[in-house]
Amino acid sequence: MSVRSAAELAAVENPAWPGIAAAVHGSDSCAQVLPIPRADGELSLEALQVTAASALGALALNCGGLLIDGGWLRILGGGCAGLPSIGQASGLGDPRLTREPPAFLMVAFDVLGGRFAIDGGGLGIKPGSVCYWAPDSLAWEDTGLGHGAFVHAFLSGAGAEFYGDFRWPGWSDEVEALALDQGLSLWPPPFSVEGQNLAEVSRRPVPFAELVAFYDDAAAQL
């Protein structure tokens, strides 16, 4: 496998970052750019081996991540304190030692423990499509969007419709109080009959890794 340097991957005529930055600036979804040192962004870009002309490469190079709706959705970029990079979240190693393309690329988390990933063939949904692992169904679902369209859709307010009844009065205050490495544990959980109304369940901050482990264990048992 021929590995391209960060300089090669960044040197494109039409980088995607200006369009993303403009969408953040004009967003009604309380969007925030998490900063990243340039050197860290270059390392993240090189790990992915995609160019900065793609939304994937642009995010990896130019930001630690994006926070949407006050942090309800965390779109991954090059990583920062409390939030992994796309490569780290996807378990990517040194591209010089990797022969096979990844089965998926993890690209976003939400505070409920939901995860978004680009299907690289390993999710069995649709290669190239962003898929959502839902805490209520404990399964991957196709969003019908490519990665660039996914990023711009949620910057344009898609979260309100996408999450619908999964938001409760006062949710924004609870979400803004969370650290980047935290999510909300819901009890009864949303995959249970008793946990369907999130306004009536118990909600508490927990480490995001703990939340993911809980849902993965539940999915394995059910």
C-alpha positions as CSV (number, residue, x, y, z in Angstrom):
1,M,0.0,0.0,0.0
2,S,1.4,3.4,-1.0
3,V,1.1,5.8,1.9
4,R,0.7,9.5,1.2
5,S,2.1,12.1,3.5
6,A,-0.1,14.7,5.3
7,A,1.4,17.4,3.0
8,E,0.2,15.5,-0.1
9,L,-3.2,14.8,1.3
10,A,-3.7,18.5,2.4
11,A,-2.5,20.0,-0.9
12,V,-5.9,20.0,-2.8
13,E,-7.4,22.6,-5.0
14,N,-10.8,22.5,-3.4
15,P,-10.5,21.8,0.3
16,A,-13.8,21.0,2.1
17,W,-13.0,22.9,5.2
18,P,-14.1,26.4,4.1
19,G,-17.6,25.1,3.3
20,I,-17.8,23.3,6.7
21,A,-16.6,26.4,8.5
22,A,-19.2,28.5,6.7
23,A,-21.9,26.0,7.7
24,V,-20.8,26.2,11.3
25,H,-20.9,30.0,11.2
26,G,-24.4,30.0,9.8
27,S,-25.7,27.1,11.8
28,D,-28.8,27.3,14.0
29,S,-27.7,24.2,15.8
30,C,-25.4,25.8,18.4
31,A,-22.4,24.4,16.5
32,Q,-18.9,24.7,17.9
33,V,-15.5,23.9,16.4
34,L,-13.0,22.2,18.7
35,P,-9.5,23.4,18.0
36,I,-6.6,21.2,17.2
37,P,-2.8,21.8,16.8
38,R,-1.8,21.7,13.2
39,A,0.7,18.9,13.8
40,D,-2.0,16.7,15.4
41,G,-4.4,17.4,12.5
42,E,-1.7,16.3,10.1
43,L,-1.1,13.1,12.0
44,S,-4.9,12.4,12.0
45,L,-5.2,13.1,8.3
46,E,-2.3,10.8,7.4
47,A,-3.8,8.0,9.5
48,L,-7.0,8.2,7.4
49,Q,-5.2,8.4,4.0
50,V,-8.0,10.6,2.5
51,T,-7.5,14.1,1.1
52,A,-8.7,17.4,2.6
53,A,-11.1,17.7,-0.3
54,S,-13.4,15.3,1.5
55,A,-15.3,16.3,4.6
56,L,-13.6,13.4,6.4
57,G,-10.2,14.7,5.7
58,A,-11.1,18.3,6.3
59,L,-12.4,17.5,9.8
60,A,-9.4,15.4,10.6
61,L,-7.0,18.1,9.6
62,N,-8.7,21.2,10.8
63,C,-10.5,20.5,14.0
64,G,-10.6,18.3,17.1
65,G,-14.3,17.7,16.3
66,L,-17.6,19.6,16.0
67,L,-20.2,19.9,18.7
68,I,-23.8,20.2,17.5
69,D,-26.8,21.2,19.6
70,G,-24.7,22.2,22.5
71,G,-22.8,18.9,22.5
72,W,-25.7,16.5,22.0
73,L,-23.9,15.3,18.8
74,R,-20.1,15.1,18.7
75,I,-18.8,14.9,15.1
76,L,-15.3,13.5,15.2
77,G,-12.3,15.2,13.6
78,G,-8.6,15.0,14.5
79,G,-9.3,14.5,18.2
80,C,-8.8,16.5,21.4
81,A,-8.9,16.1,25.1
82,G,-11.9,13.9,25.9
83,L,-12.8,13.2,22.3
84,P,-11.0,10.6,20.1
85,S,-10.0,11.2,16.5
86,I,-11.8,9.4,13.7
87,G,-8.8,7.0,13.4
88,Q,-8.6,6.3,17.2
89,A,-12.4,5.7,17.4
90,S,-12.2,3.3,14.5
91,G,-9.2,1.4,15.7
92,L,-6.9,2.4,12.8
93,G,-3.3,1.6,13.1
94,D,-0.2,2.8,11.2
95,P,-1.3,3.1,7.5
96,R,2.2,1.8,6.6
97,L,1.4,-1.5,8.3
98,T,-2.3,-1.8,7.2
99,R,-3.1,-3.8,4.1
100,E,-6.9,-3.9,4.2
101,P,-9.4,-1.0,4.3
102,P,-11.3,-0.6,7.5
103,A,-14.6,-2.4,8.0
104,F,-16.1,0.9,9.1
105,L,-15.1,4.4,10.2
106,M,-16.6,5.8,13.4
107,V,-17.5,9.5,12.7
108,A,-19.8,10.7,15.5
109,F,-21.3,10.0,18.9
110,D,-24.3,11.3,20.6
111,V,-25.0,11.8,24.4
112,L,-27.4,8.8,24.5
113,G,-24.7,6.3,23.5
114,G,-25.6,6.4,19.8
115,R,-22.8,6.1,17.2
116,F,-22.5,7.0,13.6
117,A,-20.1,5.2,11.3
118,I,-19.4,5.0,7.6
119,D,-20.0,1.5,6.4
120,G,-16.8,0.1,4.8
121,G,-18.4,-3.2,4.2
122,G,-18.2,-4.5,7.8
123,L,-21.6,-3.2,9.0
124,G,-23.5,-5.0,6.3
125,I,-25.7,-2.0,5.5
126,K,-24.5,0.0,2.5
127,P,-20.8,0.7,1.7
128,G,-20.1,4.4,1.8
129,S,-23.3,5.3,3.8
130,V,-23.3,6.8,7.2
131,C,-25.1,4.4,9.5
132,Y,-26.5,4.9,13.0
133,W,-26.2,2.5,15.9
134,A,-29.4,3.3,17.9
135,P,-29.7,2.8,21.7
136,D,-33.4,2.0,21.3
137,S,-33.1,-0.7,18.6
138,L,-29.5,-1.9,19.5
139,A,-28.8,-2.2,15.8
140,W,-27.2,-0.3,12.9
141,E,-29.6,1.6,10.7
142,D,-28.9,3.4,7.4
143,T,-29.2,7.2,7.4
144,G,-29.2,7.3,3.6
145,L,-26.4,10.0,3.7
146,G,-22.8,10.1,2.7
147,H,-20.4,11.6,5.2
148,G,-20.3,15.1,3.7
149,A,-24.1,15.3,3.5
150,F,-24.4,13.9,7.0
151,V,-22.1,16.7,8.4
152,H,-24.0,19.5,6.6
153,A,-27.4,18.1,7.4
154,F,-26.8,18.2,11.1
155,L,-25.2,21.6,10.9
156,S,-28.4,22.7,9.2
157,G,-30.6,21.4,12.0
158,A,-31.4,17.8,11.1
159,G,-31.0,16.8,14.8
160,A,-34.4,18.1,15.7
161,E,-36.2,15.7,13.3
162,F,-33.7,12.9,13.6
163,Y,-34.0,12.6,17.4
164,G,-37.6,13.7,17.7
165,D,-39.1,12.2,20.8
166,F,-35.7,11.4,22.2
167,R,-35.4,14.9,23.6
168,W,-37.2,16.0,26.7
169,P,-37.9,19.4,28.3
170,G,-34.6,20.9,29.6
171,W,-32.4,18.5,27.6
172,S,-30.0,21.2,26.5
173,D,-29.0,22.2,30.0
174,E,-28.2,18.6,30.9
175,V,-26.2,18.1,27.8
176,E,-24.2,21.3,28.1
177,A,-23.1,20.2,31.6
178,L,-21.5,17.1,30.3
179,A,-17.7,16.6,29.6
180,L,-16.7,15.5,26.2
181,D,-16.0,12.0,27.4
182,Q,-19.4,11.6,29.1
183,G,-22.8,10.6,28.0
184,L,-26.2,10.1,29.7
185,S,-27.1,6.8,31.2
186,L,-30.9,6.2,30.9
187,W,-32.8,3.9,33.2
188,P,-35.0,2.2,32.3
189,P,-33.0,2.0,29.0
190,P,-34.5,3.2,25.7
191,F,-34.7,-0.4,24.3
192,S,-37.2,-1.3,27.0
193,V,-40.9,-0.7,27.0
194,E,-40.6,1.3,30.2
195,G,-37.8,3.5,28.8
196,Q,-39.7,4.9,25.8
197,N,-40.5,8.3,27.4
198,L,-37.1,9.9,28.1
199,A,-38.7,12.7,30.1
200,E,-39.7,10.1,32.7
201,V,-36.6,8.0,33.0
202,S,-33.6,8.4,35.3
203,R,-30.7,10.2,33.6
204,R,-27.2,10.5,35.0
205,P,-23.8,11.4,33.5
206,V,-21.4,8.4,33.0
207,P,-18.1,7.9,31.1
208,F,-19.0,7.4,27.4
209,A,-17.0,4.2,27.2
210,E,-19.1,2.8,30.0
211,L,-22.3,3.7,28.2
212,V,-21.1,2.0,25.0
213,A,-20.0,-1.1,26.9
214,F,-23.5,-1.3,28.5
215,Y,-25.3,-1.1,25.2
216,D,-23.0,-3.5,23.4
217,D,-23.5,-6.0,26.3
218,A,-27.2,-5.6,26.1
219,A,-27.2,-6.1,22.3
220,A,-25.1,-9.3,22.7
221,Q,-27.6,-10.7,25.2
222,L,-30.7,-9.8,23.4
